[in-house]
């Protein structure tokens, strides 16, 4: 028998990490993110890069009310008992020039160490520093970003049809990325490189984003956490009061919650 829950019930955790929101990009799932932000209460909220898609906004301005609402909600949390830290990524790298500054109670830190409730040290960074494509050829990275945008547009049509047929949300981009051999190898290499940096800095683990793939893994005695994205998968990494770490897939979470409410 499942526990009856309300779709408005608050989720209380110690820490939250979200990355790759890409505000200013048409593929951003701002409505899902707003639902998550309204439901969750936390002491620490880390924005792990690519929160605002400056690359995309330079090409074409797109900023609907939902994107504005996300910013207002984040600032509201920073004002009311939540420590909010913004760790810039490559799409919002202009903010890296403000390392150490504070705007509207939001700290800008290019990287930072978080101490969990069970006293583990976690290095937090976006991760693009370890992406060989971005590091070697920024132009090639931007071409890849354009191809990714086309894929996400196709994904919106796929899910429009799925909704009409009564099916749940599904990510075409994630499906393809996780089944292409080169992509799988790239993800593995990326995880190894990030974990190596954490080991070099003498911490217990690392939290990053960038590759749009939520993951909890272990590499050579280093805990690796990737909080995913709010374009394809709508995921967040959370730390519970006892230090336990978990990935929440918000599309799946809301569907399961609503199913329990309807069955009650």
FENTAWO-V864177 format. One record per backbone hydrogen bond with DSSP energy under -1.0 kcal/mol. CO is the residue of the C=O (numbers start at 0). NH is the residue of the N-H. E is the energy in kcal/mol with one decimal. If there is no record, write none. Layout:
co=CO nh=NH e=E
co=CO nh=NH e=E
This chain:
co=5 nh=8 e=-1.5
co=10 nh=40 e=-2.9
co=13 nh=42 e=-1.7
co=13 nh=43 e=-1.8
co=14 nh=238 e=-2.6
co=15 nh=45 e=-3.2
co=16 nh=236 e=-2.3
co=17 nh=47 e=-3.0
co=19 nh=229 e=-2.1
co=21 nh=24 e=-1.6
co=22 nh=52 e=-3.1
co=24 nh=27 e=-1.9
co=27 nh=29 e=-1.3
co=28 nh=32 e=-1.9
co=29 nh=33 e=-2.8
co=30 nh=34 e=-2.0
co=31 nh=35 e=-2.1
co=32 nh=36 e=-3.0
co=33 nh=37 e=-2.2
co=34 nh=38 e=-1.2
co=35 nh=39 e=-2.0
co=38 nh=10 e=-3.0
co=40 nh=12 e=-2.6
co=42 nh=82 e=-2.9
co=43 nh=15 e=-1.9
co=44 nh=84 e=-2.4
co=45 nh=17 e=-2.4
co=46 nh=48 e=-1.0
co=46 nh=86 e=-3.4
co=48 nh=19 e=-2.9
co=49 nh=21 e=-2.5
co=50 nh=22 e=-3.0
co=51 nh=53 e=-1.5
co=52 nh=56 e=-2.0
co=53 nh=57 e=-1.7
co=55 nh=59 e=-2.3
co=63 nh=67 e=-1.5
co=64 nh=68 e=-2.5
co=65 nh=69 e=-1.5
co=66 nh=70 e=-1.6
co=67 nh=71 e=-2.3
co=68 nh=72 e=-2.3
co=69 nh=73 e=-2.5
co=70 nh=74 e=-2.5
co=71 nh=75 e=-2.0
co=72 nh=76 e=-2.0
co=73 nh=77 e=-2.0
co=74 nh=78 e=-1.5
co=75 nh=79 e=-1.1
co=76 nh=81 e=-1.3
co=82 nh=44 e=-3.0
co=83 nh=106 e=-2.3
co=84 nh=46 e=-3.3
co=85 nh=108 e=-2.3
co=90 nh=53 e=-1.6
co=91 nh=94 e=-1.8
co=92 nh=95 e=-1.9
co=94 nh=97 e=-1.8
co=95 nh=98 e=-1.2
co=97 nh=100 e=-2.8
co=100 nh=107 e=-2.7
co=102 nh=105 e=-2.0
co=105 nh=102 e=-2.5
co=106 nh=85 e=-3.8
co=107 nh=99 e=-3.3
co=111 nh=123 e=-2.8
co=113 nh=121 e=-3.0
co=115 nh=118 e=-1.9
co=119 nh=115 e=-2.6
co=120 nh=203 e=-1.7
co=120 nh=204 e=-1.6
co=121 nh=113 e=-2.9
co=122 nh=206 e=-3.2
co=123 nh=111 e=-1.6
co=125 nh=208 e=-2.6
co=126 nh=129 e=-2.0
co=127 nh=130 e=-1.7
co=130 nh=134 e=-2.8
co=131 nh=135 e=-2.4
co=132 nh=136 e=-2.5
co=136 nh=140 e=-2.0
co=137 nh=141 e=-1.8
co=138 nh=142 e=-1.9
co=139 nh=143 e=-2.4
co=140 nh=144 e=-1.9
co=141 nh=145 e=-1.8
co=142 nh=146 e=-2.0
co=143 nh=147 e=-2.2
co=144 nh=148 e=-1.9
co=145 nh=149 e=-1.9
co=146 nh=150 e=-1.9
co=147 nh=151 e=-2.2
co=148 nh=152 e=-2.0
co=149 nh=153 e=-2.0
co=150 nh=154 e=-1.9
co=151 nh=155 e=-1.7
co=152 nh=156 e=-1.4
co=153 nh=157 e=-2.3
co=154 nh=158 e=-2.4
co=155 nh=159 e=-1.7
co=156 nh=160 e=-2.1
co=157 nh=161 e=-2.1
co=158 nh=162 e=-2.4
co=159 nh=163 e=-1.8
co=160 nh=164 e=-1.6
co=161 nh=166 e=-3.2
co=162 nh=165 e=-1.2
co=170 nh=174 e=-1.9
co=171 nh=175 e=-2.4
co=172 nh=176 e=-2.6
co=173 nh=177 e=-2.2
co=175 nh=178 e=-1.0
co=179 nh=183 e=-2.3
co=180 nh=184 e=-2.3
co=181 nh=185 e=-2.4
co=182 nh=186 e=-2.5
co=183 nh=187 e=-2.0
co=184 nh=188 e=-2.5
co=185 nh=189 e=-2.6
co=186 nh=190 e=-2.5
co=187 nh=191 e=-2.1
co=188 nh=192 e=-2.2
co=189 nh=193 e=-2.4
co=190 nh=194 e=-2.4
co=191 nh=195 e=-2.1
co=192 nh=196 e=-1.7
co=193 nh=197 e=-1.9
co=194 nh=198 e=-2.3
co=195 nh=199 e=-2.3
co=196 nh=200 e=-1.8
co=197 nh=202 e=-2.0
co=198 nh=201 e=-1.1
co=203 nh=222 e=-2.2
co=204 nh=122 e=-2.7
co=205 nh=224 e=-2.5
co=206 nh=124 e=-2.1
co=207 nh=226 e=-2.0
co=208 nh=210 e=-2.1
co=214 nh=225 e=-2.8
co=216 nh=223 e=-2.8
co=218 nh=221 e=-1.1
co=221 nh=218 e=-2.7
co=222 nh=205 e=-2.6
co=223 nh=216 e=-2.6
co=224 nh=207 e=-2.2
co=225 nh=214 e=-2.0
co=228 nh=234 e=-2.2
co=229 nh=28 e=-3.1
co=233 nh=249 e=-2.9
co=235 nh=247 e=-3.2
co=236 nh=16 e=-3.0
co=237 nh=245 e=-2.3
co=238 nh=13 e=-2.5
co=238 nh=14 e=-1.6
co=239 nh=242 e=-2.7
co=243 nh=239 e=-3.2
co=245 nh=237 e=-3.1
co=247 nh=235 e=-2.0
co=248 nh=252 e=-2.8
co=249 nh=253 e=-2.4
co=250 nh=254 e=-1.5
co=251 nh=255 e=-2.5
co=252 nh=256 e=-2.5
co=253 nh=257 e=-2.4
co=254 nh=258 e=-1.9
co=255 nh=259 e=-2.1
co=256 nh=260 e=-2.3
co=257 nh=261 e=-2.4
co=258 nh=262 e=-1.7
co=259 nh=263 e=-1.2
